[in-house]
């Protein structure tokens, strides 16, 4: 078995039923809708933690329509009641398999804040109602499917399954959990944008092959017996430890009496069985090395090891991220008890024709009629937006986009994007001429790629733009500028704004792009994310220095003035990120005040599964560098007091944060920043505040139990960046 490197294009598979078949107005959610379509059963049933909106920005609609185009009868069970198996029988038993996903978001991030408190709403639910999906939805949904139909085949996928394909630290339980495959007892797991694997699996399942036997598909993971390999030609590279020995040379035996071998004379006949030396060309050597790599599996530390050894956890995380380039990634294997999780190399990115094919399918572009006129926040946010690309080569350590979508940018054609804008104009109810976004994970990475595909396929960098922009990266924004101009010219389109995040360090390479953006596509405010100003924090985020932001702001202000517009940047920053000291946050607060920025919403770092920053949070090690037992320790902001303090520095202008800031500044030896002048960070307490903070007597005549209006640090935390006393259940972003 060899994992194929040249897959069949999505649009070249034969239709499963032999004909295209009838396109459903909406994928059926009830037996009545199945009857209208003339179906007695579904081939595949998709289960999701989101409500069903038939729009390509929602994964369930996108994969459902793709499977429909392949000729399969696809049903949808959206946000089922998970308390029993009854809701999972609504469409009957699927003829081939259940496809289970938590939805567009990880269910734990969707349900809980950075402080682990339940959220009061859910953007992917009608009327924003909370509690419509369970914790760890992929696991619970899969278990209910098995209860409803014992022996049914189950495939799991989506971002929740994708980020839990190996043993991973779980912030909400504060422990390392096993692969989602173990808990869900699924037959196969799809990770990343899985259209390619999904179509191949469906086609092979339709021919009678079992999901558990499909072990040669890129972008998939599965459980296997200990020591399993596809065939005898595969070799294993052991990377289960960090303390690897150096080269060991055999000792020369001084008593050996081996005679010296005589040199061959030209024209001499070699003895039988002797082989002459053959000169191998470089291309042959490269080809042989690549073929060997395709049949190599890397063994990373077992679940039992990473669950108790932070260094091995960080090492496993580093190996996984280094094996993420589809051009050179090898399979990974990780032992879980008496079985192993086998992870095939990442999927080959979709080509532009394939992207056009997926986004050019039929979509109703509206929520399912079962929801009536219900307000669905996520739908309101994206209903007039267009996704033009996938992937991100930024590699920010706190972000999981790279782990899920990959570093290689996959772009749609200009014609496909313009056609979708026209479709929004003609089909989406409520459209009044405003396209709210033309973007993706990053607004300005459209058609940006490595200048040489050979270099790209061999690269093992974690980021194309850190610590600096790679010299091999094409940063030409001309195709995006042209797309903006053509989109604005479409009849019926009055305004186009950019809502996706902007990579400003790339944008400054193209002042023409910034001018185009500022002149035509900003409605007063532009969100941008420098995240921090200090090198200690930025180096752990893999983000550029603040100088790049300053250059972008200069161009933004200049072109806004030239356009006669009063426009502002809204910078986003992260509090309590690994590697951030209290002094770093103080310096950031002073920078914010100097530049008259007053953040209204503050993000605290939340450890998400598989992210490199999460590895730092859990292990206090830096997986951006080679690991050893003596590797550098990373300062982690885990205790509640320091997390509250770091958020307070970002909200230095909010009076409710002044007490904790005054206390911290005094402890840090920076009481000079407390005062009522422009050079001060926070003002002196007012007479009323001092009165509230004064100690109150008790029955014994001493000070009362605590003071009013003051937040006391727990157990003498080290405010200079050391480790404070961590509570039993740490909280954060």
Secondary structure by P-SEA (a helix, b strand, c coil): ccccccccccccccccccccccccccccccaaaaaaaccccccbbbbcccccccccccaaaaaaaaaaaaccbbbbbcccccccccccccccccccbbbbbccccccccccccccccccccccccccccccccccaaaaaaaaaaaaacccbbbbbbcaaaaaaccccccccccccccccccccccccccccccaaaaaaaaaaaaaccccccccccccbbbbbcccccccccbbbbbccccccccccccccccccccccccccccccccccccccbbbbcaaaaaaaaaaaaaabbbbcccaaaaaccaaaaaaaaaaaaaaccccbbbbbbbbcccbbbbbccccccccaaaaaaaaacccccccccccccccccccccccccccccccccccccccccccccccbbbbbcaaaaaaaaaaaacccccccccccccccccccccccccccaaaaaaccccccccccccccccccaaaaaaaaaaaaacccccccccccccaaaaaaacaaaaaaaaacccccbbbbbcccccaaaaaaaccccaaaaaaaaaaaaaaaaaaccccccbbbbbcccccccaaaaaaaaaaaaaaccccccccccccccccaaaaaaacccccccccccccbbbbbcccaaaaaaaaaaaacccccaaaaaaaaaaaaccccccccccccccccccaaaaaaacccccccccccccccccccccccccccccccccccccccc
